[in-house]
Amino acid sequence: MTQIFVGENEGIESALRRFKREVSKAGIFQDMKKHRHFETPEQKRKRKEVARHRQRKRSSHRS
């Protein structure tokens, strides 16, 4: 769980910006998007296959 502590003289905009940064670092938005809709086992398999293909493609360009 992400949380921040607002300083005594800190504005709400600054605290909100820090909170958004922490949430982004923790990967919460990505996780929310991933679990937003039900994914069938076939869809999950295809998504992982595409991710593997992308990763292989990236690693072959580095060599």
Contact map, one row per residue, 1 for C-alpha under 8 A:
111000000000000000000000000000000000000000000000000000000000000
111100000000000000100110010000000000000000000000000000000000000
111110000000000000100100000000000000000000000000000000000000000
011111000000001001100000000000000000000000000000000000000000000
001111100000000000000000000000000000000000000000000000000000000
000111110101001000000000000000000000000000000000000000000000000
000011111100000000000000000000000000000000000000000000000000000
000001111100000000000000000000000000000000000000000000000000000
000000111110000000000000000000000000000000000000000000000000000
000001111111011000000000000000000000000000000000000000000000000
000000001111111000000000000000000000000000000000000000000000000
000001000111111100000000000000000000000000000000000000000000000
000000000011111110000000000000000000000000000000000000000000000
000000000111111111000000000000000000000000000000000000000000000
000101000111111111100000000000000000000000000000000000000000000
000000000001111111110000000000000000000000000000000000000000000
000000000000111111111000000000000000000000000000000000000000000
000100000000011111111100000000000000000000000000000000000000000
011100000000001111111110000000000000000000000000000000000000000
000000000000000111111111000000000000000000000000000000000000000
000000000000000011111111100000000000000000000000000000000000000
011000000000000001111111110000000000000000000000000000000000000
010000000000000000111111111110000000000000000000000000000000000
000000000000000000011111111110000000000000000000000000000000000
000000000000000000001111111100000000000000000000000000000000000
010000000000000000000111111100000000000000000000000000000000000
000000000000000000000011111111100000000000000000000000000000000
000000000000000000000011111111110000000000000000000000000000000
000000000000000000000011001111111000000000000000000000000000000
000000000000000000000000001111111100000000000000000000000000000
000000000000000000000000001111111110000000000000000000000000000
000000000000000000000000000111111111000000000000000000000000000
000000000000000000000000000011111111000000000000000000000000000
000000000000000000000000000001111111100000000000000000000000000
000000000000000000000000000000111111110000000000000000000000000
000000000000000000000000000000011111110000000000000000000000000
000000000000000000000000000000000111111000000000000000000000000
000000000000000000000000000000000011111100000000000000000000000
000000000000000000000000000000000000111110110000000000000000000
000000000000000000000000000000000000011111110000000000000000000
000000000000000000000000000000000000001111111000000000000000000
000000000000000000000000000000000000000111111100000000000000000
000000000000000000000000000000000000001111111110000000000000000
000000000000000000000000000000000000001111111111000000000000000
000000000000000000000000000000000000000011111111100000000000000
000000000000000000000000000000000000000001111111110000000000000
000000000000000000000000000000000000000000111111111000000000000
000000000000000000000000000000000000000000011111111100000000000
000000000000000000000000000000000000000000001111111110000000000
000000000000000000000000000000000000000000000111111111000000000
000000000000000000000000000000000000000000000011111111100000000
000000000000000000000000000000000000000000000001111111110000000
000000000000000000000000000000000000000000000000111111111000000
000000000000000000000000000000000000000000000000011111111100000
000000000000000000000000000000000000000000000000001111111110000
000000000000000000000000000000000000000000000000000111111111000
000000000000000000000000000000000000000000000000000011111111100
000000000000000000000000000000000000000000000000000001111111110
000000000000000000000000000000000000000000000000000000111111111
000000000000000000000000000000000000000000000000000000011111111
000000000000000000000000000000000000000000000000000000001111111
000000000000000000000000000000000000000000000000000000000111111
000000000000000000000000000000000000000000000000000000000011111
